[in-house]
Each structure stands twice: as structure tokens, then as C-alpha cells.
């Protein structure tokens, strides 16, 4: 079997591509969270200067992130349900096993 790049195999390329997808899924949500904290850097500095507890600031940041994540998950599930119903309504009746799809 001839490979595109010398010294590598198709399995190694598949493993590399499949291993990158979960890494991208973890990396992409971290960007907006990091940007939000960079924009709030002054606010956090002022709060610390006024005597705010760093544990309380961390707790607040975690709670905000959890609320946004839960809200995003709920909206995503609702949109997925709507998309499933719309998609099922657009499928032809002659397509086998469409009735087995649960909405």
C-alpha cells in the first residue's frame, strides 16, 4: 500500500484526524470564555482592589459560565427537536423506516 507521505500509514492519518476533533471541541468554547474574562479584567482588578474575595470572584465566574452553558444546552435541545420534526415532515413517505424515527 502506497501512502501519501513517506513513513506514515493510513491508520496513523485516521488516528490523527479523529484525535483532533475532540481537541477542537474542547478548544473552541474556551476562546469566548477567555475573551469574556479578558474584557472584564479591569472590573475584576477593581473588585480585588476594593477587597473582594478571590474565591467569591471565581465562584461568580463559574456560576455565570454554568448558567450560560445550561441555557445554551436547553436552546440547542429545543432547536434539535424542531429540526427533527421539520426534517421528518420533509422526508418522502416512500422512504423506508421513516416511521421508526422518534421525534
C-alpha positions as CSV (number, residue, x, y, z in Angstrom):
1,X,0.0,0.0,0.0
2,X,1.5,3.3,-1.1
3,X,1.0,6.2,1.3
4,X,0.9,9.9,0.5
5,X,3.7,10.8,3.0
6,X,6.7,8.5,3.4
7,X,6.9,6.7,6.7
8,X,3.2,7.1,7.6
9,X,0.2,4.8,7.3
10,X,-3.4,5.4,6.6
11,X,-4.2,4.3,10.1
12,X,-1.9,7.0,11.5
13,X,-3.7,9.7,9.5
14,X,-7.1,8.4,10.6
15,X,-6.0,8.4,14.2
16,X,-4.6,11.9,13.8
17,X,-7.8,13.3,12.3
18,X,-10.1,11.5,14.8
19,X,-8.0,12.7,17.7
20,X,-8.1,16.2,16.6
21,X,-11.9,16.5,16.5
22,X,-12.3,16.1,20.3
23,X,-9.4,18.5,20.9
24,X,-11.1,21.1,18.7
25,X,-14.4,20.6,20.6
26,X,-12.6,21.4,23.8
27,X,-10.6,24.3,22.5
28,X,-13.3,26.2,20.6
29,X,-15.6,27.0,23.6
30,X,-12.6,28.1,25.7
31,X,-12.0,31.1,23.3
32,X,-15.2,33.0,24.1
33,X,-14.9,32.3,27.8
34,X,-11.3,33.6,27.8
35,X,-12.3,36.7,25.8
36,X,-15.0,37.5,28.3
37,X,-12.6,37.4,31.2
38,X,-10.0,39.5,29.3
39,X,-12.7,42.1,28.7
40,X,-13.6,42.0,32.4
41,X,-10.0,42.3,33.5
42,X,-10.5,45.9,34.8
43,X,-13.7,45.1,36.6
44,X,-12.0,42.2,38.4
45,X,-9.0,44.3,39.3
46,X,-11.3,47.0,40.8
47,X,-13.2,44.4,42.8
48,X,-10.0,42.9,44.1
49,X,-8.6,46.4,45.0
50,X,-11.8,47.1,46.9
51,X,-11.3,44.0,48.9
52,X,-13.4,41.3,47.1
53,X,-12.6,37.8,48.0
54,X,-10.9,36.0,45.1
55,X,-12.9,32.8,45.9
56,X,-16.1,34.8,45.5
57,X,-15.0,36.2,42.2
58,X,-14.1,32.7,41.0
59,X,-17.4,31.3,42.2
60,X,-19.3,34.1,40.4
61,X,-17.4,33.3,37.1
62,X,-18.1,29.6,37.4
63,X,-21.8,30.2,38.1
64,X,-22.1,32.6,35.1
65,X,-20.4,30.0,32.9
66,X,-22.7,27.2,34.2
67,X,-25.8,29.3,33.6
68,X,-24.7,30.2,30.1
69,X,-23.9,26.5,29.4
70,X,-27.2,25.2,30.7
71,X,-29.1,27.9,28.8
72,X,-27.2,27.1,25.6
73,X,-27.9,23.4,26.1
74,X,-31.6,23.9,26.5
75,X,-31.8,26.1,23.4
76,X,-29.7,23.6,21.5
77,X,-32.1,20.7,22.5
78,X,-35.1,22.8,21.6
79,X,-33.7,23.6,18.2
80,X,-32.7,20.0,17.6
81,X,-36.3,18.9,18.4
82,X,-37.7,21.4,16.0
83,X,-35.2,20.4,13.3
84,X,-36.1,16.8,13.7
85,X,-39.8,17.5,13.3
86,X,-39.2,19.7,10.3
87,X,-36.8,17.1,8.8
88,X,-39.2,14.3,9.3
89,X,-42.0,16.3,7.7
90,X,-39.8,16.9,4.6
91,X,-38.9,13.2,4.1
92,X,-40.9,11.3,1.5
93,X,-43.4,8.7,2.8
94,X,-41.9,6.1,0.5
95,X,-38.5,6.2,2.3
96,X,-38.2,3.1,4.3
97,X,-38.1,3.2,8.1
98,X,-39.0,6.9,8.5
99,X,-41.8,5.9,10.9
100,X,-39.3,4.4,13.2
101,X,-37.6,7.8,13.9
102,X,-38.9,9.1,17.1
103,X,-39.4,12.8,17.5
